[in-house]
Amino acid sequence: MSTDQDQFALYPSLPDRPVFISGGGSGIGAAIVEHLARQGARVGFVDTDDGASTALLDRLGAEDIAHQPLFERADVTDLDAYIAAIERLDDALGGIDVLVNNAANDQRHRIDEVTPAFWRDRMAVNLDHQFFAAQTVAKGMVERGRGAIINMGSCSWRLGLGELSAYVTAKAAIEGLTNGLARELGPSGIRVNCIIPGFIKTERQVKLWLTPELEKIVLDGQCLKELIDPAYVANLVAFLASDDSRMCTSATYTVDGGWI
């Protein structure tokens, strides 16, 4: 099925809206950067992959879009440096109105391989930065009386997938984090939601994990019998970032082809 941008909705509230995305250089994050930039939003993103991020900027630089995205290299596990990068992009964008907590790493691991240091690292790359990014941008959102925070969860913990014990722990916690932030920030007009992707056909997933056996498991589990393009996650992000979703908060939304 085509994922041509012209077939997707354009939201009147997104042009000029300042958006920050973590892990925006490749995969789902790059699809989100592309989609929101093409919506006319003012996008800033961070990533540790300079090559992929530069290639993304080059692709979008060749397009006639209102605002070229801003990129800073930052590692979300280095919280001091990460928060400083968010603050610089906040200044450059004129105040972040939408935060997309996308960065994550689903490295496989067996229980007997997990050390305390590895466990903490998995929480850092998959969970901790989501809270501290929200804490950082919430200050300006509260002052302006508006904002949208979109956290990225995963279907993996609900399905009980193996060799991911630390990862699924972090991803399960993100749904609790979403509800807690939504309750506390809602009186200030800030919405907080969580997207739960299924198996998304990114370059990384195809390269590292997609085998004929896994594809059969995924398609047998899904109601819809096709692998999911990252564009469909980006579409949901655009909706949740827009004013069309103004009364949607403290909720989870799946993009999994009906697998859960």
Secondary structure, 3 states (H helix, E strand, C coil): CCCCHHHCCCCCCCCCCEEEEECCCCHHHHHHHHHHHHCCCEEEEEECCHHHHHHHHHHHHCCCCCCCCEEEECCCCCHHHHHHHHHHHHHHHCCCCEEEECCCCCCCECHHHCCHHHHHHHHHHHHHHHHHHHHHHHHHHHHHCCEEEEEECCCHHHHCCCCEHHHHHHHHHHHHHHHHHHHHHHHHCEEEEEEEECCECCHHHHHHCCCHHHHHHHHHHCCCCCCECCHHHHHHHHHHHCHHHCCCCCEEEEECCCCC
